Amino acid sequence: MAAVNGMDEEFDFVVVGSGGGSMCAGLFMRSADKSVVILEKTDMVGGTTARSGGVMWIPNNRFMAEDGVEDSFQKSMTYMDATAGQSVDAPGTSPERRRAYVTEGPAMVDFLVKQGVRLRRIKEYPDYYDDRAGGSVPGRTVVAELFNASELGEWRKKLRPNFLQLPGSLDEFFFLGDYNKSWKGKYTVFKVGLRGALAKLTGKNWVTAGAALQGRMLQQALKKGVDIRLNSGVKSFIVEDGAVKGVVVNRDGRDVRIGAKLGVLVNAGGFAQNQEMRDKYIPGTSTEWTATTPGDTGEMLRELMSLGAWTGQLNEMVGNQMAIPPGRENKNGNGLELSTVSGQMDIANPHSILVDKSGVRYMNEGGSYMEFCQNMLKRNETVPAVPSYWIVDEQFMKTYMFCGTFAGTAKPQEWYDKGFLRKADTLEELAKLCGIDPAGLTATVDTFNADARAGQDKVFHRGDRAYDKWLGDRHHRPSQALGTIEKGPFYACLVVPGDVGTYGGVVTDENARVLRPDGSPITGLYATGTTTASVMGRIYPGAGASVGPSFTWGYVAAKHAANAQNWAGAATPPGGARS
Ligand SMILES: Cc1cc2nc3c(=O)[nH]c(=O)nc-3n(C[C@H](O)[C@H](O)[C@H](O)COP(=O)(O)OP(=O)(O)OC[C@H]3O[C@@H](n4cnc5c(N)ncnc54)[C@H](O)[C@@H]3O)c2cc1C
């Protein structure tokens, strides 16, 4: 290895972590004929992005235009302002950053499509606040086509697996739960099963959702000459005269200095797997309730703080309500196995509510998962609500999946023995078993049942939004979101504010440059993904509000770094001009 400029190696651009924006930045750099290395500390590529649903919330994208769905820059900005823009004390979101997101997100999608990354739109995926100004009921969410991981050759085993081990797309997965309700549900089960059987015969290895996205990105990145290195954890930055010039990696017990001529992009995830940081920034939450992957340990964020980076929104996470059966907690740092856990899609069904220790319902159970968990933590400040109690009746149990078990099946005795699940013939008995106030619970259920019969939740308006209906049961009437809780036996199950990642970090500008508290950029330093304070502020506007920004700011960072040195004044920078 030849030493260059006091470095052991040198690249034009160095990316720390193989998260969402990493390969996007890598592809951009290669399109500008720059050398780029991605340094990943674990032995697998893709981060939590590969495990995720892999959907990207990109308003005004090309697929909407192709489908003739109305959207525009202005409408998207109106919605961003009505959601992210309402956040208080959230320096990650500014009018300039929101404008850059709405401009660069669609440009990023166009760029990836040109690079051979097969993307499409999920047509039915309402914005989470579709009733606010600029909200869209038709989907603004972009997803990767299914990917045959066998095409990766020897890299196949290095791609981090998805939470869905199914040879089916995310939209097909949404219909699998209808297996007992509709012909479409039955047909989807058949179609996915057949695809799996054919794959066995033909040697295909279909991966879906985030693994399909990151698998396709990996394939294109390798093809275009992005250097990707595993087991290469970055320890620190090399700083000269206040500018970041490279990173130090520990390799085989030795420190290796890697120079970066155009800059360093940090895409190293957040701190969901670090209890010490959670206790400091998001108290009352636990690493045992996170579905993130093992690398989400926050040391790069600490390193950035020690460089003097400005931070914001550190007390936010992408909360996800979770009923976690005993023994299924994330004890080993690998993240929850979601196939055995109940979450948003189950709890938002009819015949289901959430109550606190006083037996009182305190939110619309149908909205965004992030807001759901914010509500839980806020409620817990005045009334014990962590855990809360998920109350359902026999109608629910006969119709819907429950913690990975099929409708109408007996639940494991261990769940009852350990107090995770309680069952009783009357609501009063159920309340007593849980230590909930019986009068509180029966009054709550009486009110809810009257509203459910009328098909309108007068208290929390669950079911008023298209998104609440989408989350519920499309076959249920009069409301897709509401159903009475009246047929015994009744059940109560513990629910905690779990998460799929953190949402705060270093503050970056509209060029993805890391800023100091005085607003000045640290030269040569960019960041994206959950290492940063989200452009979405303290809210989750739609499906893909983590992965979308991670990709977009990775793209923006690479474009800026390449432009800053070599493209200033050029008519059209590689990847297209920003309008
Ligand atoms: C089951 C599940 C489903 C989800 N679905 C969606 C979805 O569909 N859409 C959406 O927007 N969000 C979704 N989320 C949330 C989303 O996946 C994450 O917020 C997002 O992927 C984080 O991406 P990232 O680019 O910040 O980092 P990551 O994808 O987490 O990658 C960071 C990488 O950096 C590596 N790293 C860390 N430290 C170092 C270091 N010192 N040196 C080198 N490498 C390092 C890590 O090992 C990791 O590989 C989901 C999450 C889960 C768990």
The ligand as a MOL file (V3000), in Angstrom:
LIG
                    3D

  0  0  0     0  0            999 V3000
M  V30 BEGIN CTAB
M  V30 COUNTS 53 58 0 0 0
M  V30 BEGIN ATOM
M  V30 1 C -37.9520 -3.4340 9.9340 0
M  V30 2 C -37.7340 -2.0180 9.5430 0
M  V30 3 C -38.4930 -1.4850 8.5070 0
M  V30 4 C -38.2830 -0.1650 8.1280 0
M  V30 5 N -38.8990 0.3020 7.0150 0
M  V30 6 C -38.5950 1.5280 6.5480 0
M  V30 7 C -39.0370 1.9480 5.2750 0
M  V30 8 O -39.6230 1.1820 4.5130 0
M  V30 9 N -38.7540 3.2210 4.8930 0
M  V30 10 C -38.0530 4.0880 5.6770 0
M  V30 11 O -37.8500 5.2360 5.2930 0
M  V30 12 N -37.5620 3.6840 6.8670 0
M  V30 13 C -37.7820 2.4260 7.2900 0
M  V30 14 N -37.2170 2.0010 8.4540 0
M  V30 15 C -36.2520 2.8820 9.1280 0
M  V30 16 C -34.9910 2.9370 8.2620 0
M  V30 17 O -34.6980 1.6410 7.8210 0
M  V30 18 C -33.7600 3.5040 8.9250 0
M  V30 19 O -34.0600 4.6890 9.6110 0
M  V30 20 C -32.7340 3.8200 7.8320 0
M  V30 21 O -32.5370 2.6730 7.0340 0
M  V30 22 C -31.4130 4.2670 8.3750 0
M  V30 23 O -30.5710 4.3850 7.2610 0
M  V30 24 P -29.1610 5.0420 7.3060 0
M  V30 25 O -28.7890 5.2820 5.9080 0
M  V30 26 O -29.1460 6.1900 8.2220 0
M  V30 27 O -28.2240 3.9580 8.0070 0
M  V30 28 P -28.1630 2.3870 7.9930 0
M  V30 29 O -28.8840 1.7930 6.8480 0
M  V30 30 O -28.5180 1.8860 9.3350 0
M  V30 31 O -26.6300 2.0970 7.7600 0
M  V30 32 C -25.6130 2.5560 8.6070 0
M  V30 33 C -24.4130 1.6580 8.4330 0
M  V30 34 O -23.2660 2.2700 9.0250 0
M  V30 35 C -22.4910 1.2620 9.6500 0
M  V30 36 N -21.6040 1.8920 10.6330 0
M  V30 37 C -21.9270 2.3480 11.8660 0
M  V30 38 N -20.8390 2.8440 12.4710 0
M  V30 39 C -19.8080 2.7050 11.6070 0
M  V30 40 C -18.4160 3.0100 11.6670 0
M  V30 41 N -17.8620 3.5440 12.7600 0
M  V30 42 N -17.6280 2.7120 10.5930 0
M  V30 43 C -18.1610 2.1400 9.4850 0
M  V30 44 N -19.4580 1.7950 9.3890 0
M  V30 45 C -20.2870 2.0970 10.4310 0
M  V30 46 C -23.5310 0.3370 10.2280 0
M  V30 47 O -22.9910 -0.9270 10.5200 0
M  V30 48 C -24.5720 0.3060 9.1160 0
M  V30 49 O -24.3200 -0.7250 8.2060 0
M  V30 50 C -37.3650 0.6610 8.8320 0
M  V30 51 C -36.5840 0.1100 9.8480 0
M  V30 52 C -36.7660 -1.2260 10.1950 0
M  V30 53 C -35.9010 -1.8050 11.2800 0
M  V30 END ATOM
M  V30 BEGIN BOND
M  V30 1 1 1 2
M  V30 2 1 2 3
M  V30 3 2 2 52
M  V30 4 2 3 4
M  V30 5 1 4 5
M  V30 6 1 4 50
M  V30 7 2 5 6
M  V30 8 1 6 7
M  V30 9 1 6 13
M  V30 10 2 7 8
M  V30 11 1 7 9
M  V30 12 1 9 10
M  V30 13 2 10 11
M  V30 14 1 10 12
M  V30 15 2 12 13
M  V30 16 1 13 14
M  V30 17 1 14 15
M  V30 18 1 14 50
M  V30 19 1 15 16
M  V30 20 1 16 17
M  V30 21 1 16 18
M  V30 22 1 18 19
M  V30 23 1 18 20
M  V30 24 1 20 21
M  V30 25 1 20 22
M  V30 26 1 22 23
M  V30 27 1 23 24
M  V30 28 2 24 25
M  V30 29 1 24 26
M  V30 30 1 24 27
M  V30 31 1 27 28
M  V30 32 2 28 29
M  V30 33 1 28 30
M  V30 34 1 28 31
M  V30 35 1 31 32
M  V30 36 1 32 33
M  V30 37 1 33 34
M  V30 38 1 33 48
M  V30 39 1 34 35
M  V30 40 1 35 36
M  V30 41 1 35 46
M  V30 42 1 36 37
M  V30 43 1 36 45
M  V30 44 2 37 38
M  V30 45 1 38 39
M  V30 46 1 39 40
M  V30 47 2 39 45
M  V30 48 1 40 41
M  V30 49 2 40 42
M  V30 50 1 42 43
M  V30 51 2 43 44
M  V30 52 1 44 45
M  V30 53 1 46 47
M  V30 54 1 46 48
M  V30 55 1 48 49
M  V30 56 2 50 51
M  V30 57 1 51 52
M  V30 58 1 52 53
M  V30 END BOND
M  V30 END CTAB
M  END
